Amino acid sequence: MRRLKKWKYWKRGLAVATVGIGLVAVVLGLAQFREANRLQAESNQLHRAELDSHFEEVMMGLDRDFVAHPSLRPFFYSAKAELLPPPGRLRAQALATAELIIDFADDIGAYARMRKMANASQRRWTGIVRSYFAESPAVRFAWKRFHDAYDTSTACILGAPFTAGEFLSWRWKLDAPSASWPEVCD
């Protein structure tokens, strides 16, 4: 009988210890969850900074291109952008540079579609690339020629036409972006 009474106390002790261990495990789990969330938020901030750094490097590359080839400048930005250079090497360089600008817009669209870019950052970079499209008949001409290789989010970022119907009424030499500026595109 005496052994049974002792076992009763031991059972209670084990039950209390089990509940205590369970509570400690829950508290530790919550602390780990909170730490994981903090680390994820920090990682997201680092990723956004890395993404902005990447886009800044792309823009610096464009700037270096314009420094190395000043004859391209009038076809991309000036008080009154010229239409296109005459056929030849300069036109090929202008179209290649225009494609880089369109590819930059496509990068913005890709990161936006993957939800890897904050809306504020997307608006900032969209505004930059859209101004190239608005001011440069060379970029608009490249879009007219090569738009099939891109999707609607790239068109949205540029403020460019995309469907056959939009292209029928679009005058690439004169028409600047048609979308509101700047816009967040999905």
N, CA and C atoms as an extended XYZ file, in Angstrom:
558
Properties=species:S:1:pos:R:3:atomname:S:1:resname:S:1:resid:I:1 pbc="F F F"
N         0.811       -1.183        0.000 N   MET     1
C         0.000        0.000        0.000 CA  MET     1
C         0.864        1.261        0.000 C   MET     1
N         1.892        1.155        0.775 N   ARG     2
C         2.794        2.281        0.873 CA  ARG     2
C         3.418        2.620       -0.482 C   ARG     2
N         3.740        1.610       -1.237 N   ARG     3
C         4.316        1.815       -2.565 CA  ARG     3
C         3.329        2.505       -3.481 C   ARG     3
N         2.068        2.186       -3.398 N   LEU     4
C         1.044        2.809       -4.234 CA  LEU     4
C         0.927        4.288       -3.926 C   LEU     4
N         0.986        4.644       -2.645 N   LYS     5
C         0.894        6.064       -2.282 CA  LYS     5
C         2.099        6.830       -2.851 C   LYS     5
N         3.252        6.236       -2.754 N   LYS     6
C         4.431        6.894       -3.304 CA  LYS     6
C         4.288        7.045       -4.825 C   LYS     6
N         3.797        6.044       -5.494 N   TRP     7
C         3.607        6.095       -6.955 CA  TRP     7
C         2.644        7.202       -7.339 C   TRP     7
N         1.606        7.417       -6.546 N   LYS     8
C         0.631        8.468       -6.799 CA  LYS     8
C         1.321        9.836       -6.818 C   LYS     8
N         2.217       10.054       -5.881 N   TYR     9
C         2.953       11.318       -5.831 CA  TYR     9
C         3.926       11.442       -7.009 C   TYR     9
N         4.542       10.330       -7.322 N   TRP    10
C         5.449       10.336       -8.459 CA  TRP    10
C         4.695       10.636       -9.751 C   TRP    10
N         3.507       10.091       -9.908 N   LYS    11
C         2.694       10.355      -11.111 CA  LYS    11
C         2.367       11.835      -11.214 C   LYS    11
N         1.982       12.422      -10.097 N   ARG    12
C         1.696       13.866      -10.094 CA  ARG    12
C         2.954       14.653      -10.438 C   ARG    12
N         4.037       14.285       -9.860 N   GLY    13
C         5.310       14.958      -10.139 CA  GLY    13
C         5.704       14.849      -11.601 C   GLY    13
N         5.539       13.650      -12.149 N   LEU    14
C         5.839       13.460      -13.569 CA  LEU    14
C         4.903       14.283      -14.448 C   LEU    14
N         3.642       14.357      -14.093 N   ALA    15
C         2.667       15.143      -14.862 CA  ALA    15
C         3.039       16.622      -14.824 C   ALA    15
N         3.372       17.117      -13.662 N   VAL    16
C         3.761       18.525      -13.528 CA  VAL    16
C         5.049       18.782      -14.311 C   VAL    16
N         6.007       17.878      -14.203 N   ALA    17
C         7.264       18.036      -14.936 CA  ALA    17
C         7.024       18.000      -16.441 C   ALA    17
N         6.147       17.115      -16.904 N   THR    18
C         5.845       17.018      -18.327 CA  THR    18
C         5.202       18.304      -18.825 C   THR    18
N         4.256       18.831      -18.077 N   VAL    19
C         3.616       20.093      -18.465 CA  VAL    19
C         4.643       21.221      -18.464 C   VAL    19
N         5.502       21.230      -17.461 N   GLY    20
C         6.534       22.264      -17.394 CA  GLY    20
C         7.482       22.193      -18.582 C   GLY    20
N         7.911       20.989      -18.916 N   ILE    21
C         8.798       20.806      -20.071 CA  ILE    21
C         8.088       21.222      -21.354 C   ILE    21
N         6.805       20.879      -21.454 N   GLY    22
C         6.019       21.273      -22.627 CA  GLY    22
C         5.928       22.786      -22.761 C   GLY    22
N         5.696       23.468      -21.646 N   LEU    23
C         5.616       24.929      -21.670 CA  LEU    23
C         6.960       25.548      -22.051 C   LEU    23
N         8.032       24.992      -21.512 N   VAL    24
C         9.358       25.488      -21.865 CA  VAL    24
C         9.607       25.287      -23.361 C   VAL    24
N         9.200       24.132      -23.896 N   ALA    25
C         9.384       23.849      -25.322 CA  ALA    25
C         8.582       24.836      -26.176 C   ALA    25
N         7.356       25.155      -25.749 N   VAL    26
C         6.533       26.118      -26.496 CA  VAL    26
C         7.184       27.498      -26.474 C   VAL    26
N         7.659       27.923      -25.322 N   VAL    27
C         8.304       29.231      -25.201 CA  VAL    27
C         9.569       29.282      -26.066 C   VAL    27
N        10.368       28.220      -26.018 N   LEU    28
C        11.570       28.184      -26.851 CA  LEU    28
C        11.215       28.161      -28.341 C   LEU    28
N        10.169       27.437      -28.704 N   GLY    29
C         9.713       27.404      -30.103 CA  GLY    29
C         9.272       28.781      -30.574 C   GLY    29
N         8.532       29.479      -29.728 N   LEU    30
C         8.108       30.841      -30.082 CA  LEU    30
C         9.302       31.779      -30.222 C   LEU    30
N        10.274       31.619      -29.342 N   ALA    31
C        11.475       32.464      -29.431 CA  ALA    31
C        12.228       32.172      -30.726 C   ALA    31
N        12.333       30.900      -31.101 N   GLN    32
C        13.003       30.553      -32.351 CA  GLN    32
C        12.218       31.075      -33.553 C   GLN    32
N        10.905       30.988      -33.495 N   PHE    33
C        10.067       31.508      -34.579 CA  PHE    33
C        10.267       33.011      -34.739 C   PHE    33
N        10.310       33.717      -33.615 N   ARG    34
C        10.527       35.168      -33.656 CA  ARG    34
C        11.905       35.493      -34.242 C   ARG    34
N        12.917       34.750      -33.837 N   GLU    35
C        14.263       34.956      -34.362 CA  GLU    35
C        14.325       34.655      -35.857 C   GLU    35
N        13.637       33.596      -36.297 N   ALA    36
C        13.594       33.259      -37.721 CA  ALA    36
C        12.924       34.379      -38.513 C   ALA    36
N        11.858       34.945      -37.986 N   ASN    37
C        11.192       36.070      -38.662 CA  ASN    37
C        12.103       37.287      -38.745 C   ASN    37
N        12.852       37.545      -37.671 N   ARG    38
C        13.781       38.678      -37.673 CA  ARG    38
C        14.876       38.467      -38.727 C   ARG    38
N        15.401       37.254      -38.788 N   LEU    39
C        16.435       36.954      -39.771 CA  LEU    39
C        15.893       37.037      -41.197 C   LEU    39
N        14.644       36.601      -41.397 N   GLN    40
C        14.042       36.688      -42.723 CA  GLN    40
C        13.845       38.147      -43.132 C   GLN    40
N        13.390       38.982      -42.200 N   ALA    41
C        13.219       40.402      -42.498 CA  ALA    41
C        14.564       41.037      -42.852 C   ALA    41
N        15.605       40.673      -42.126 N   GLU    42
C        16.944       41.191      -42.420 CA  GLU    42
C        17.418       40.716      -43.793 C   GLU    42
N        17.158       39.461      -44.099 N   SER    43
C        17.522       38.915      -45.404 CA  SER    43
C        16.772       39.635      -46.526 C   SER    43
N        15.502       39.921      -46.307 N   ASN    44
C        14.711       40.643      -47.313 CA  ASN    44
C        15.266       42.042      -47.550 C   ASN    44
N        15.672       42.709      -46.482 N   GLN    45
C        16.273       44.038      -46.626 CA  GLN    45
C        17.570       43.962      -47.415 C   GLN    45
N        18.385       42.977      -47.126 N   LEU    46
C        19.646       42.813      -47.855 CA  LEU    46
C        19.380       42.518      -49.332 C   LEU    46
N        18.369       41.703      -49.605 N   HIS    47
C        18.033       41.381      -50.992 CA  HIS    47
C        17.578       42.633      -51.741 C   HIS    47
N        16.742       43.457      -51.094 N   ARG    48
C        16.288       44.701      -51.743 CA  ARG    48
C        17.468       45.630      -52.011 C   ARG    48
N        18.388       45.717      -51.065 N   ALA    49
C        19.573       46.557      -51.265 CA  ALA    49
C        20.432       46.011      -52.405 C   ALA    49
N        20.563       44.698      -52.460 N   GLU    50
C        21.337       44.070      -53.532 CA  GLU    50
C        20.671       44.322      -54.889 C   GLU    50
N        19.361       44.246      -54.925 N   LEU    51
C        18.619       44.486      -56.164 CA  LEU    51
C        18.796       45.931      -56.627 C   LEU    51
N        18.668       46.877      -55.699 N   ASP    52
C        18.892       48.278      -56.062 CA  ASP    52
C        20.323       48.495      -56.546 C   ASP    52
N        21.265       47.840      -55.892 N   SER    53
C        22.657       47.951      -56.312 CA  SER    53
C        22.839       47.410      -57.728 C   SER    53
N        22.180       46.305      -58.035 N   HIS    54
C        22.235       45.735      -59.386 CA  HIS    54
C        21.689       46.729      -60.408 C   HIS    54
N        20.532       47.314      -60.112 N   PHE    55
C        19.939       48.266      -61.052 CA  PHE    55
C        20.800       49.522      -61.201 C   PHE    55
N        21.415       49.960      -60.111 N   GLU    56
C        22.314       51.110      -60.196 CA  GLU    56
C        23.519       50.784      -61.066 C   GLU    56
N        24.013       49.555      -60.974 N   GLU    57
C        25.139       49.138      -61.817 CA  GLU    57
C        24.733       49.121      -63.291 C   GLU    57
N        23.517       48.678      -63.579 N   VAL    58
C        23.030       48.701      -64.967 CA  VAL    58
C        22.993       50.139      -65.478 C   VAL    58
N        22.480       51.047      -64.661 N   MET    59
C        22.413       52.451      -65.075 CA  MET    59
C        23.815       53.042      -65.238 C   MET    59
N        24.740       52.661      -64.375 N   MET    60
C        26.121       53.144      -64.526 CA  MET    60
C        26.726       52.607      -65.820 C   MET    60
N        26.366       51.380      -66.181 N   GLY    61
C        26.826       50.822      -67.456 CA  GLY    61
C        26.309       51.624      -68.632 C   GLY    61
N        25.036       52.027      -68.553 N   LEU    62
C        24.482       52.881      -69.616 CA  LEU    62
C        25.206       54.226      -69.649 C   LEU    62
N        25.449       54.785      -68.475 N   ASP    63
C        26.173       56.059      -68.418 CA  ASP    63
C        27.563       55.925      -69.032 C   ASP    63
N        28.252       54.821      -68.713 N   ARG    64
C        29.583       54.594      -69.295 CA  ARG    64
C        29.494       54.473      -70.816 C   ARG    64
N        28.423       53.851      -71.291 N   ASP    65
C        28.220       53.718      -72.731 CA  ASP    65
C        28.069       55.101      -73.376 C   ASP    65
N        27.310       55.971      -72.732 N   PHE    66
C        27.125       57.313      -73.278 CA  PHE    66
C        28.398       58.152      -73.176 C   PHE    66
N        29.225       57.894      -72.169 N   VAL    67
C        30.509       58.598      -72.054 CA  VAL    67
C        31.466       58.100      -73.139 C   VAL    67
N        31.487       56.789      -73.334 N   ALA    68
C        32.384       56.211      -74.340 CA  ALA    68
C        31.951       56.553      -75.764 C   ALA    68
N        30.663       56.749      -75.956 N   HIS    69
C        30.123       57.037      -77.291 CA  HIS    69
C        29.208       58.266      -77.223 C   HIS    69
N        29.787       59.453      -77.074 N   PRO    70
C        28.965       60.658      -76.932 CA  PRO    70
C        28.068       60.917      -78.144 C   PRO    70
N        28.414       60.340      -79.274 N   SER    71
C        27.575       60.545      -80.465 CA  SER    71
C        26.216       59.870      -80.322 C   SER    71
N        26.063       58.996      -79.324 N   LEU    72
C        24.763       58.344      -79.092 CA  LEU    72
C        23.795       59.232      -78.306 C   LEU    72
N        24.319       60.162      -77.535 N   ARG    73
C        23.489       60.959      -76.630 CA  ARG    73
C        22.284       61.613      -77.291 C   ARG    73
N        22.429       62.230      -78.454 N   PRO    74
C        21.269       62.922      -79.032 CA  PRO    74
C        20.088       61.990      -79.357 C   PRO    74
N        20.334       60.693      -79.414 N   PHE    75
C        19.270       59.759      -79.750 CA  PHE    75
C        18.557       59.212      -78.519 C   PHE    75
N        19.026       59.621      -77.328 N   PHE    76
C        18.441       59.110      -76.099 CA  PHE    76
C        17.973       60.187      -75.145 C   PHE    76
N        18.715       61.247      -75.059 N   TYR    77
C        18.262       62.330      -74.189 CA  TYR    77
C        18.903       63.629      -74.648 C   TYR    77
N        18.072       64.586      -74.800 N   SER    78
C        18.496       65.944      -75.123 CA  SER    78
C        17.238       66.788      -75.113 C   SER    78
N        17.390       68.075      -75.303 N   ALA    79
C        16.213       68.930      -75.334 CA  ALA    79
C        15.258       68.479      -76.434 C   ALA    79
N        15.829       68.058      -77.556 N   LYS    80
C        15.012       67.551      -78.654 CA  LYS    80
C        15.738       66.339      -79.235 C   LYS    80
N        15.302       65.157      -78.820 N   ALA    81
C        15.967       63.936      -79.273 CA  ALA    81
C        15.789       63.759      -80.774 C   ALA    81
N        16.872       63.380      -81.410 N   GLU    82
C        16.813       63.101      -82.841 CA  GLU    82
C        16.178       61.730      -83.046 C   GLU    82
N        15.617       61.516      -84.236 N   LEU    83
C        14.934       60.254      -84.483 CA  LEU    83
C        15.881       59.061      -84.453 C   LEU    83
N        16.584       58.841      -85.514 N   LEU    84
C        17.516       57.714      -85.599 CA  LEU    84
C        18.738       58.143      -86.386 C   LEU    84
N        19.861       57.573      -86.055 N   PRO    85
C        21.036       57.867      -86.886 CA  PRO    85
C        20.867       57.206      -88.252 C   PRO    85
N        21.617       57.658      -89.224 N   PRO    86
C        21.535       57.019      -90.544 CA  PRO    86
C        22.019       55.569      -90.453 C   PRO    86
N        21.608       54.735      -91.394 N   PRO    87
C        22.057       53.333      -91.375 CA  PRO    87
C        23.575       53.252      -91.305 C   PRO    87
N        24.046       52.292      -90.527 N   GLY    88
C        25.486       52.109      -90.369 CA  GLY    88
C        25.828       51.780      -88.929 C   GLY    88
N        27.091       52.000      -88.595 N   ARG    89
C        27.589       51.627      -87.270 CA  ARG    89
C        26.884       52.376      -86.144 C   ARG    89
N        26.690       53.686      -86.303 N   LEU    90
C        26.059       54.480      -85.252 CA  LEU    90
C        24.625       54.008      -84.999 C   LEU    90
N        23.899       53.674      -86.049 N   ARG    91
C        22.527       53.172      -85.873 CA  ARG    91
C        22.554       51.835      -85.133 C   ARG    91
N        23.496       50.965      -85.488 N   ALA    92
C        23.604       49.670      -84.806 CA  ALA    92
C        23.899       49.868      -83.317 C   ALA    92
N        24.785       50.817      -83.003 N   GLN    93
C        25.089       51.110      -81.600 CA  GLN    93
C        23.859       51.675      -80.883 C   GLN    93
N        23.140       52.556      -81.548 N   ALA    94
C        21.948       53.156      -80.941 CA  ALA    94
C        20.891       52.090      -80.667 C   ALA    94
N        20.678       51.194      -81.615 N   LEU    95
C        19.677       50.144      -81.407 CA  LEU    95
C        20.120       49.159      -80.322 C   LEU    95
N        21.416       48.858      -80.259 N   ALA    96
C        21.919       47.973      -79.197 CA  ALA    96
C        21.727       48.619      -77.825 C   ALA    96
N        21.998       49.905      -77.727 N   THR    97
C        21.800       50.624      -76.465 CA  THR    97
C        20.317       50.672      -76.119 C   THR    97
N        19.472       50.893      -77.116 N   ALA    98
C        18.025       50.907      -76.889 CA  ALA    98
C        17.546       49.545      -76.378 C   ALA    98
N        18.101       48.479      -76.927 N   GLU    99
C        17.730       47.142      -76.444 CA  GLU    99
C        18.159       46.940      -74.997 C   GLU    99
N        19.312       47.477      -74.615 N   LEU   100
C        19.738       47.391      -73.215 CA  LEU   100
C        18.734       48.084      -72.297 C   LEU   100
N        18.222       49.209      -72.723 N   ILE   101
C        17.236       49.936      -71.919 CA  ILE   101
C        15.947       49.122      -71.814 C   ILE   101
N        15.533       48.512      -72.905 N   ILE   102
C        14.327       47.672      -72.871 CA  ILE   102
C        14.568       46.439      -71.998 C   ILE   102
N        15.760       45.851      -72.080 N   ASP   103
C        16.085       44.709      -71.215 CA  ASP   103
C        16.070       45.117      -69.746 C   ASP   103
N        16.507       46.335      -69.463 N   PHE   104
C        16.456       46.858      -68.096 CA  PHE   104
C        15.007       46.898      -67.616 C   PHE   104
N        14.099       47.372      -68.458 N   ALA   105
C        12.671       47.378      -68.104 CA  ALA   105
C        12.173       45.950      -67.895 C   ALA   105
N        12.649       45.025      -68.711 N   ASP   106
C        12.248       43.624      -68.566 CA  ASP   106
C        12.743       43.048      -67.246 C   ASP   106
N        13.954       43.423      -66.816 N   ASP   107
C        14.460       42.995      -65.497 CA  ASP   107
C        13.552       43.497      -64.383 C   ASP   107
N        13.171       44.753      -64.466 N   ILE   108
C        12.263       45.314      -63.459 CA  ILE   108
C        10.976       44.490      -63.428 C   ILE   108
N        10.437       44.191      -64.612 N   GLY   109
C         9.206       43.402      -64.690 CA  GLY   109
C         9.367       42.007      -64.115 C   GLY   109
N        10.514       41.378      -64.372 N   ALA   110
C        10.742       40.024      -63.857 CA  ALA   110
C        10.769       40.023      -62.333 C   ALA   110
N        11.484       40.954      -61.741 N   TYR   111
C        11.536       41.015      -60.284 CA  TYR   111
C        10.175       41.382      -59.704 C   TYR   111
N         9.434       42.233      -60.394 N   ALA   112
C         8.096       42.594      -59.908 CA  ALA   112
C         7.162       41.384      -59.955 C   ALA   112
N         7.235       40.610      -61.051 N   ARG   113
C         6.377       39.422      -61.159 CA  ARG   113
C         6.690       38.396      -60.074 C   ARG   113
N         7.949       38.289      -59.693 N   MET   114
C         8.353       37.339      -58.657 CA  MET   114
C         8.105       37.897      -57.251 C   MET   114
N         7.589       39.119      -57.181 N   ARG   115
C         7.329       39.791      -55.906 CA  ARG   115
C         8.614       39.954      -55.084 C   ARG   115
N         9.712       40.218      -55.776 N   LYS   116
C        11.003       40.396      -55.120 CA  LYS   116
C        11.375       41.866      -54.978 C   LYS   116
N        10.488       42.748      -55.417 N   MET   117
C        10.798       44.170      -55.425 CA  MET   117
C         9.676       44.941      -54.725 C   MET   117
N        10.059       45.824      -53.833 N   ALA   118
C         9.072       46.672      -53.164 CA  ALA   118
C         8.448       47.628      -54.183 C   ALA   118
N         7.187       47.983      -53.958 N   ASN   119
C         6.492       48.881      -54.889 CA  ASN   119
C         7.208       50.217      -55.043 C   ASN   119
N         7.742       50.748      -53.952 N   ALA   120
C         8.437       52.041      -54.028 CA  ALA   120
C         9.664       51.932      -54.937 C   ALA   120
N        10.398       50.849      -54.811 N   SER   121
C        11.568       50.641      -55.657 CA  SER   121
C        11.149       50.452      -57.106 C   SER   121
N        10.083       49.712      -57.322 N   GLN   122
C         9.597       49.513      -58.689 CA  GLN   122
C         9.181       50.837      -59.313 C   GLN   122
N         8.475       51.678      -58.556 N   ARG   123
C         8.070       52.989      -59.084 CA  ARG   123
C         9.296       53.823      -59.451 C   ARG   123
N        10.305       53.774      -58.594 N   ARG   124
C        11.523       54.564      -58.848 CA  ARG   124
C        12.187       54.140      -60.155 C   ARG   124
N        12.441       52.844      -60.314 N   TRP   125
C        13.130       52.365      -61.505 CA  TRP   125
C        12.246       52.450      -62.737 C   TRP   125
N        10.945       52.257      -62.566 N   THR   126
C        10.025       52.421      -63.695 CA  THR   126
C        10.074       53.859      -64.202 C   THR   126
N        10.093       54.802      -63.281 N   GLY   127
C        10.177       56.204      -63.686 CA  GLY   127
C        11.436       56.514      -64.475 C   GLY   127
N        12.549       55.914      -64.069 N   ILE   128
C        13.816       56.156      -64.766 CA  ILE   128
C        13.785       55.580      -66.169 C   ILE   128
N        13.393       54.310      -66.285 N   VAL   129
C        13.426       53.672      -67.606 CA  VAL   129
C        12.328       54.222      -68.512 C   VAL   129
N        11.198       54.597      -67.920 N   ARG   130
C        10.115       55.150      -68.730 CA  ARG   130
C        10.502       56.500      -69.316 C   ARG   130
N        11.317       57.263      -68.600 N   SER   131
C        11.747       58.554      -69.148 CA  SER   131
C        12.629       58.356      -70.378 C   SER   131
N        13.450       57.301      -70.386 N   TYR   132
C        14.214       56.990      -71.599 CA  TYR   132
C        13.271       56.684      -72.761 C   TYR   132
N        12.242       55.888      -72.483 N   PHE   133
C        11.291       55.529      -73.536 CA  PHE   133
C        10.559       56.773      -74.036 C   PHE   133
N        10.177       57.651      -73.114 N   ALA   134
C         9.436       58.857      -73.478 CA  ALA   134
C        10.276       59.812      -74.315 C   ALA   134
N        11.561       59.928      -73.991 N   GLU   135
C        12.399       60.924      -74.637 CA  GLU   135
C        13.171       60.407      -75.843 C   GLU   135
N        13.158       59.107      -76.069 N   SER   136
C        14.030       58.563      -77.092 CA  SER   136
C        13.279       57.827      -78.199 C   SER   136
N        13.191       58.433      -79.380 N   PRO   137
C        12.621       57.701      -80.512 CA  PRO   137
C        13.414       56.436      -80.832 C   PRO   137
N        14.706       56.410      -80.513 N   ALA   138
C        15.509       55.203      -80.770 CA  ALA   138
C        15.003       54.034      -79.926 C   ALA   138
N        14.678       54.287      -78.653 N   VAL   139
C        14.150       53.221      -77.791 CA  VAL   139
C        12.759       52.815      -78.275 C   VAL   139
N        11.953       53.785      -78.659 N   ARG   140
C        10.608       53.444      -79.148 CA  ARG   140
C        10.679       52.649      -80.452 C   ARG   140
N        11.634       52.998      -81.330 N   PHE   141
C        11.809       52.248      -82.570 CA  PHE   141
C        12.248       50.810      -82.263 C   PHE   141
N        13.185       50.657      -81.323 N   ALA   142
C        13.622       49.311      -80.936 CA  ALA   142
C        12.456       48.516      -80.351 C   ALA   142
N        11.604       49.179      -79.562 N   TRP   143
C        10.430       48.497      -79.011 CA  TRP   143
C         9.504       48.039      -80.138 C   TRP   143
N         9.303       48.911      -81.112 N   LYS   144
C         8.432       48.552      -82.238 CA  LYS   144
C         8.975       47.314      -82.961 C   LYS   144
N        10.287       47.247      -83.121 N   ARG   145
C        10.897       46.131      -83.846 CA  ARG   145
C        10.977       44.847      -83.028 C   ARG   145
N        11.229       44.961      -81.730 N   PHE   146
C        11.569       43.775      -80.942 CA  PHE   146
C        10.582       43.452      -79.821 C   PHE   146
N         9.432       44.101      -79.773 N   HIS   147
C         8.514       43.925      -78.643 CA  HIS   147
C         8.013       42.490      -78.479 C   HIS   147
N         8.010       41.706      -79.557 N   ASP   148
C         7.518       40.328      -79.475 CA  ASP   148
C         8.319       39.471      -78.499 C   ASP   148
N         9.557       39.839      -78.236 N   ALA   149
C        10.408       39.055      -77.334 CA  ALA   149
C        10.110       39.329      -75.860 C   ALA   149
N         9.229       40.266      -75.583 N   TYR   150
C         8.960       40.685      -74.205 CA  TYR   150
C         7.495       40.418      -73.858 C   TYR   150
N         7.133       40.650      -72.599 N   ASP   151
C         5.744       40.430      -72.202 CA  ASP   151
C         5.075       41.735      -71.795 C   ASP   151
N         3.835       41.619      -71.367 N   THR   152
C         3.033       42.812      -71.078 CA  THR   152
C         3.577       43.619      -69.908 C   THR   152
N         4.252       42.973      -68.955 N   SER   153
C         4.775       43.759      -67.834 CA  SER   153
C         5.887       44.697      -68.302 C   SER   153
N         6.679       44.262      -69.275 N   THR   154
C         7.714       45.141      -69.827 CA  THR   154
C         7.064       46.320      -70.544 C   THR   154
N         6.015       46.045      -71.300 N   ALA   155
C         5.281       47.122      -71.976 CA  ALA   155
C         4.689       48.088      -70.962 C   ALA   155
N         4.147       47.551      -69.880 N   CYS   156
C         3.564       48.399      -68.841 CA  CYS   156
C         4.627       49.303      -68.226 C   CYS   156
N         5.792       48.738      -67.932 N   ILE   157
C         6.864       49.527      -67.320 CA  ILE   157
C         7.321       50.641      -68.256 C   ILE   157
N         7.406       50.341      -69.534 N   LEU   158
C         7.811       51.369      -70.501 CA  LEU   158
C         6.684       52.360      -70.790 C   LEU   158
N         5.447       51.939      -70.537 N   GLY   159
C         4.304       52.746      -70.954 CA  GLY   159
C         4.090       52.597      -72.445 C   GLY   159
N         4.422       51.425      -72.958 N   ALA   160
C         4.441       51.184      -74.401 CA  ALA   160
C         3.223       50.379      -74.846 C   ALA   160
N         2.876       50.487      -76.124 N   PRO   161
C         1.813       49.627      -76.652 CA  PRO   161
C         2.305       48.186      -76.714 C   PRO   161
N         1.365       47.241      -76.690 N   PHE   162
C         1.776       45.848      -76.763 CA  PHE   162
C         0.912       45.039      -77.734 C   PHE   162
N        -0.370       45.298      -77.740 N   THR   163
C        -1.256       44.509      -78.601 CA  THR   163
C        -1.228       45.053      -80.027 C   THR   163
N        -1.697       44.226      -80.961 N   ALA   164
C        -1.727       44.639      -82.376 CA  ALA   164
C        -2.565       45.899      -82.548 C   ALA   164
N        -3.681       45.978      -81.859 N   GLY   165
C        -4.543       47.162      -81.948 CA  GLY   165
C        -3.866       48.426      -81.458 C   GLY   165
N        -3.098       48.302      -80.377 N   GLU   166
C        -2.370       49.468      -79.848 CA  GLU   166
C        -1.301       49.925      -80.840 C   GLU   166
N        -0.671       48.977      -81.507 N   PHE   167
C         0.372       49.336      -82.462 CA  PHE   167
C        -0.197       50.018      -83.704 C   PHE   167
N        -1.434       49.706      -84.072 N   LEU   168
C        -2.030       50.331      -85.256 CA  LEU   168
C        -2.144       51.842      -85.095 C   LEU   168
N        -2.486       52.274      -83.892 N   SER   169
C        -2.680       53.711      -83.679 CA  SER   169
C        -1.452       54.415      -83.096 C   SER   169
N        -0.376       53.682      -82.877 N   TRP   170
C         0.808       54.253      -82.225 CA  TRP   170
C         1.764       54.826      -83.255 C   TRP   170
N         2.183       56.057      -83.039 N   ARG   171
C         3.186       56.706      -83.891 CA  ARG   171
C         4.480       56.770      -83.096 C   ARG   171
N         5.358       55.813      -83.327 N   TRP   172
C         6.554       55.669      -82.510 CA  TRP   172
C         7.460       56.889      -82.544 C   TRP   172
N         7.433       57.643      -83.650 N   LYS   173
C         8.303       58.814      -83.744 CA  LYS   173
C         7.855       59.933      -82.812 C   LYS   173
N         6.569       59.961      -82.496 N   LEU   174
C         6.025       61.083      -81.743 CA  LEU   174
C         5.440       60.706      -80.391 C   LEU   174
N         4.861       59.519      -80.300 N   ASP   175
C         4.087       59.175      -79.112 CA  ASP   175
C         4.961       58.720      -77.951 C   ASP   175
N         4.847       59.453      -76.870 N   ALA   176
C         5.526       59.095      -75.632 CA  ALA   176
C         4.677       58.028      -74.920 C   ALA   176
N         5.084       57.591      -73.735 N   PRO   177
C         4.326       56.553      -73.039 CA  PRO   177
C         2.858       56.909      -72.853 C   PRO   177
N         2.019       55.872      -72.976 N   SER   178
C         0.588       56.081      -72.855 CA  SER   178
C         0.070       55.794      -71.461 C   SER   178
N         0.809       55.038      -70.665 N   ALA   179
C         0.363       54.684      -69.320 CA  ALA   179
C         0.647       55.833      -68.362 C   ALA   179
N        -0.084       55.837      -67.235 N   SER   180
C         0.173       56.869      -66.233 CA  SER   180
C         1.604       56.707      -65.728 C   SER   180
N         2.195       57.770      -65.193 N   TRP   181
C         3.605       57.727      -64.856 CA  TRP   181
C         3.843       58.102      -63.406 C   TRP   181
N         4.676       57.451      -62.669 N   PRO   182
C         5.059       56.053      -62.877 CA  PRO   182
C         3.978       55.144      -62.319 C   PRO   182
N         3.984       53.920      -62.720 N   GLU   183
C         2.962       52.952      -62.356 CA  GLU   183
C         3.637       51.674      -61.852 C   GLU   183
N         2.974       51.008      -60.947 N   VAL   184
C         3.455       49.704      -60.510 CA  VAL   184
C         2.814       48.668      -61.409 C   VAL   184
N         3.617       47.874      -62.057 N   CYS   185
C         3.128       46.877      -63.009 CA  CYS   185
C         3.327       45.484      -62.440 C   CYS   185
N         2.399       44.602      -62.728 N   ASP   186
C         2.509       43.195      -62.310 CA  ASP   186
C         2.794       42.303      -63.473 C   ASP   186
